[in-house]
Amino acid sequence: MCRSKDQYVVALCAFCLLAILATPLRAESPEPETAAPLIIAHRGASHDAPENTLASFHLAWQLGADGVEGDFYLTKDCRIVCIHDRTTKRTAGEELAVKTSTFAQLRSLDVGRYKGEKFAGEVIPTLEEVLATVPSGKRIFIEIKCGPEIIPHLKTVLDQSRLKPEQTYVIAFDEDVVAASKKAMPQVKAYWVTGFREDEKDKTWHPTVDEVLATATRCHADGVDVNANRHLVDAEFVRRLREQGLEFHCWTVNERPDAEFFRNLGVDSITTDRPDYIR
């Protein structure tokens, strides 16, 4: 009788074990992590080096930036040079209007000394020189600060560059520049850049997400690069962008809480003056 009972228990245990083994394991699926955004150095590593100079771009690569952003104008003699302002006064101390000056005139200026004596002698670089600093696998955001007249010259420079199309991006506040870039270089991504302003009367922010989408669609942008405004750019804003197949980039983020906020929104890239700190 005891032996029979033992056999019954053994059989029952074996049955239960087989049932457990036959049941597929259902591990809880972890929540997908938000991918880390690309870190783009604003005018190079401009917190520590003079903006839009070769020193600034080289430092950005040393600090581990995924890409750099630079500002570009067309000179009187049709050279593309890297400078943010319409004139050279702020960075060189001498006022020359970029579009009415020759490359030789602009090149004679010192645009590094204002950041410290160790940067004395830095000059306004050409687009070709900036492109030459970009390592394999890294990126450059080329912000056009003038009008569409620069696009044919930009195309020539990019065609002659060693960089692949997926390493170069054109960005501009001027939607006509974005449209012209996409028409001339459809293989090169172009983003419409915008900031936001608050209406003092009704406290609404513009452009609205509807206005952003309308402009991006009109100029055939691949995405938008927006000012990192936490009052307006939220999950719903980003959802609307993604529904339209648009990439989402933001500028200029220099504080960690802001970086975390936009990372959690799934931003594609963060432009910052401090690439190492924000990473």
FENSUL-V808360 format. One record per residue. N is the residue number from 1. OMEGA is omega in degrees with one decimal (NA if undefined). D_FIRST is the distance of its C-alpha to the first C-alpha in Angstrom with 1 decimal. Layout:
# FENSUL-V808360
N_OMEGA_D_FIRST / N_OMEGA_D_FIRST
This chain:
# FENSUL-V808360
1_179.4_0.0 / 2_179.7_3.8 / 3_179.7_5.4 / 4_180.0_5.1 / 5_178.6_6.3 / 6_179.4_8.7 / 7_179.9_9.9 / 8_-179.8_10.7 / 9_179.4_12.6 / 10_-179.7_14.4 / 11_-179.5_15.4 / 12_178.7_16.7 / 13_179.4_18.6 / 14_179.8_20.1 / 15_-179.9_21.2 / 16_179.9_22.8 / 17_178.0_24.5 / 18_179.2_25.9 / 19_179.2_27.2 / 20_-179.5_28.9 / 21_-178.2_30.5 / 22_-178.8_31.7 / 23_-179.9_33.5 / 24_178.4_37.0 / 25_179.8_38.0 / 26_179.1_40.6 / 27_177.5_42.6 / 28_178.7_45.2 / 29_179.3_48.6 / 30_176.0_51.1 / 31_179.0_54.3 / 32_179.1_57.0 / 33_175.6_59.5 / 34_-179.3_63.1 / 35_178.3_64.9 / 36_178.8_67.5 / 37_172.5_71.0 / 38_177.5_73.7 / 39_-176.4_76.0 / 40_-176.9_79.6 / 41_-174.8_82.4 / 42_-175.4_85.1 / 43_-171.7_88.5 / 44_177.6_86.7 / 45_-166.6_85.5 / 46_173.2_88.2 / 47_-173.5_87.1 / 48_-177.2_88.0 / 49_-179.1_90.5 / 50_-173.9_93.4 / 51_173.6_92.2 / 52_173.7_92.6 / 53_178.2_93.7 / 54_177.1_92.4 / 55_-179.0_91.5 / 56_179.9_89.3 / 57_177.8_87.6 / 58_178.9_87.0 / 59_178.5_85.5 / 60_179.0_83.2 / 61_178.6_81.7 / 62_-178.5_81.4 / 63_172.9_79.5 / 64_177.7_77.0 / 65_175.0_78.1 / 66_-179.4_76.7 / 67_175.5_80.1 / 68_174.0_83.5 / 69_177.3_85.7 / 70_-178.3_89.5 / 71_-172.3_92.4 / 72_176.1_95.0 / 73_173.8_98.5 / 74_179.9_101.1 / 75_178.6_104.3 / 76_-179.7_107.8 / 77_168.8_107.7 / 78_169.0_104.3 / 79_178.5_102.1 / 80_-176.2_98.7 / 81_-173.8_98.4 / 82_179.4_95.7 / 83_-175.8_96.8 / 84_-172.3_95.5 / 85_176.4_98.8 / 86_178.4_101.7 / 87_-175.9_103.9 / 88_-171.6_103.6 / 89_-172.5_104.8 / 90_-174.5_101.5 / 91_-177.9_100.2 / 92_-178.0_103.6 / 93_178.1_106.0 / 94_-172.1_108.4 / 95_171.0_108.4 / 96_174.3_108.3 / 97_-173.4_107.0 / 98_-173.2_104.6 / 99_179.7_105.6 / 100_179.3_109.3 / 101_176.4_109.0 / 102_178.4_108.8 / 103_-179.4_105.9 / 104_178.5_108.4 / 105_-178.6_109.4 / 106_-176.9_105.8 / 107_-178.5_104.8 / 108_-175.3_107.5 / 109_174.7_105.8 / 110_-179.3_103.5 / 111_179.2_100.3 / 112_-172.8_98.4 / 113_-177.8_100.5 / 114_-178.6_99.7 / 115_-179.1_96.2 / 116_-176.5_97.4 / 117_-178.5_99.7 / 118_178.8_97.0 / 119_179.0_96.9 / 120_179.4_100.7 / 121_175.0_101.8 / 122_-177.3_98.9 / 123_177.3_100.4 / 124_-178.1_99.4 / 125_172.6_97.2 / 126_175.0_97.3 / 127_-179.9_94.3 / 128_-179.7_94.3 / 129_179.0_94.0 / 130_178.5_91.2 / 131_-177.8_89.2 / 132_179.2_89.7 / 133_-171.1_87.7 / 134_179.9_84.5 / 135_175.9_81.9 / 136_178.2_79.7 / 137_178.4_77.0 / 138_-171.7_78.7 / 139_172.9_80.6 / 140_173.8_83.9 / 141_-176.2_84.7 / 142_-179.7_88.4 / 143_-179.9_89.8 / 144_-176.8_93.0 / 145_176.9_95.4 / 146_-175.2_98.3 / 147_-176.4_98.5 / 148_179.4_97.5 / 149_-179.1_100.5 / 150_-169.8_98.4 / 151_178.5_95.9 / 152_178.8_97.8 / 153_177.0_98.4 / 154_180.0_94.8 / 155_180.0_93.7 / 156_-179.5_95.9 / 157_-179.0_94.6 / 158_178.0_90.9 / 159_-178.1_91.6 / 160_-178.3_93.1 / 161_175.3_90.4 / 162_-176.6_87.6 / 163_177.0_85.1 / 164_-179.6_82.8 / 165_-178.3_83.0 / 166_176.1_79.6 / 167_-175.0_81.0 / 168_-179.7_83.9 / 169_175.8_83.9 / 170_177.0_86.9 / 171_-178.5_86.9 / 172_171.1_89.7 / 173_-177.8_90.6 / 174_-177.9_93.0 / 175_177.4_91.2 / 176_176.8_94.1 / 177_178.5_93.3 / 178_-179.2_89.6 / 179_-179.4_90.7 / 180_179.2_93.2 / 181_180.0_90.7 / 182_179.5_88.1 / 183_-177.5_90.9 / 184_-174.9_92.2 / 185_-176.5_88.9 / 186_-178.8_86.0 / 187_-179.4_83.7 / 188_-179.9_84.3 / 189_179.2_82.3 / 190_-178.4_84.5 / 191_173.2_83.6 / 192_-178.0_85.6 / 193_176.5_86.1 / 194_167.7_86.5 / 195_179.5_86.8 / 196_177.1_86.6 / 197_-180.0_89.1 / 198_175.8_88.7 / 199_-175.7_91.2 / 200_-177.0_92.8 / 201_-175.6_93.3 / 202_175.6_90.0 / 203_175.7_87.8 / 204_-178.9_86.3 / 205_178.0_85.6 / 206_-1.9_87.1 / 207_174.8_86.4 / 208_178.1_83.5 / 209_176.9_80.5 / 210_179.7_82.1 / 211_176.6_85.3 / 212_179.7_83.5 / 213_-179.2_81.7 / 214_-179.4_85.0 / 215_-179.8_86.9 / 216_178.6_84.1 / 217_-176.9_84.0 / 218_-177.4_87.8 / 219_175.8_88.3 / 220_179.7_85.2 / 221_174.5_83.7 / 222_-179.6_80.3 / 223_177.6_79.5 / 224_178.2_80.9 / 225_-168.8_81.6 / 226_171.7_81.9 / 227_-175.3_83.0 / 228_-177.0_80.0 / 229_-175.6_80.6 / 230_176.0_77.5 / 231_-173.4_79.3 / 232_-174.8_79.2 / 233_-179.3_76.8 / 234_-176.3_73.3 / 235_180.0_70.1 / 236_176.8_71.7 / 237_-178.4_74.8 / 238_178.5_72.7 / 239_179.7_70.6 / 240_177.4_73.9 / 241_-177.0_75.1 / 242_177.9_71.9 / 243_179.4_72.0 / 244_178.1_75.4 / 245_-176.5_74.1 / 246_171.5_76.2 / 247_-175.6_75.5 / 248_179.8_75.7 / 249_179.5_77.5 / 250_-179.7_79.0 / 251_-29.2_81.8 / 252_-171.8_82.7 / 253_-178.6_79.8 / 254_179.6_80.4 / 255_-174.9_77.9 / 256_178.5_74.2 / 257_177.5_73.1 / 258_178.6_75.1 / 259_179.1_73.6 / 260_179.2_70.0 / 261_-176.7_71.0 / 262_173.3_72.2 / 263_-179.6_69.4 / 264_175.1_67.0 / 265_179.1_69.0 / 266_-179.3_68.5 / 267_-178.5_72.1 / 268_176.8_72.8 / 269_175.6_75.3 / 270_175.8_76.8 / 271_-173.3_80.4 / 272_172.7_81.2 / 273_-172.2_83.9 / 274_-173.4_81.3 / 275_-178.9_78.8 / 276_-178.7_77.2 / 277_-177.6_76.7 / 278_175.2_75.4 / 279_NA_72.9
